[in-house]
Amino acid sequence: MNSEALSNLVVQGMQEKKAKNITILDLTNVKNAVADFFIICSATSDTQADSISDSIEEYVYKEAKEKPWMTEGKNNREWILIDFA
């Protein structure tokens, strides 16, 4: 699966749980960028942030059979990073 299709699935997973301020940063034309896309969103509570991260992981796995390479921040739920490498 290419990174653009994967980023679209991530956004759909975010939308499932009503994430706010979804922003897609396309870095495909940035030389030596560490990623092709960064997708950022906001949540209204730590519970919603947790639900959004779960939704992203479930949606991407259901549609593309991809699991995250790494997840950070789920314990404190103030910020969560999901890396699909």
C-alpha positions in Angstrom: 0.0 0.0 0.0 1.4 3.4 -0.8 1.7 6.1 1.8 -1.0 8.4 0.2 -3.6 5.6 0.4 -2.5 4.8 4.0 -2.8 8.5 5.0 -6.4 8.5 3.6 -7.3 5.5 5.8 -5.8 7.2 8.8 -8.0 10.3 8.2 -11.1 8.1 7.8 -10.2 6.4 11.2 -10.0 9.9 12.7 -13.3 11.0 11.3 -15.0 7.8 12.7 -14.5 9.3 16.2 -15.1 12.9 15.3 -11.5 14.2 15.5 -11.2 18.0 15.3 -8.8 20.1 13.1 -7.5 17.2 11.0 -4.4 18.5 9.1 -2.4 16.5 6.6 1.2 17.6 6.0 2.4 16.2 2.7 6.2 15.9 2.9 6.7 13.8 -0.2 8.5 16.6 -1.9 10.7 17.5 1.1 14.2 16.2 0.6 15.4 13.8 3.4 12.0 14.0 5.2 11.5 11.3 7.9 8.0 10.6 6.6 5.8 11.0 3.6 2.9 12.4 5.6 2.2 13.7 9.1 -1.5 13.7 10.0 -2.4 15.7 13.0 -5.8 16.1 14.8 -7.2 17.3 18.0 -9.5 15.7 20.6 -11.8 17.3 23.2 -10.7 14.9 26.0 -8.2 12.2 26.8 -10.9 9.6 26.4 -11.6 10.9 22.8 -7.9 10.9 22.1 -7.7 7.2 23.1 -10.8 6.4 21.0 -9.3 8.1 18.0 -6.1 6.2 18.2 -7.9 2.9 18.6 -10.1 3.8 15.7 -7.2 4.6 13.4 -5.5 1.3 14.3 -8.7 -0.7 13.8 -9.7 1.0 10.6 -6.3 0.7 8.9 -6.0 -2.9 9.9 -9.5 -3.7 8.7 -9.0 -2.0 5.3 -5.3 -2.7 4.6 -4.1 -5.3 7.1 -1.4 -2.9 8.3 -0.4 -2.7 11.9 1.5 0.3 13.5 5.2 0.0 13.6 5.3 2.0 16.9 2.8 3.8 19.1 3.8 6.4 21.7 1.9 8.3 24.4 -1.1 6.0 24.9 -0.4 5.8 28.6 -0.8 9.5 29.4 -3.3 10.2 26.5 -2.2 13.9 26.3 -0.7 13.2 22.9 -0.5 10.0 20.9 1.8 9.2 18.0 1.1 6.2 15.7 3.9 5.4 13.2 2.9 3.1 10.3 6.5 3.3 9.0 
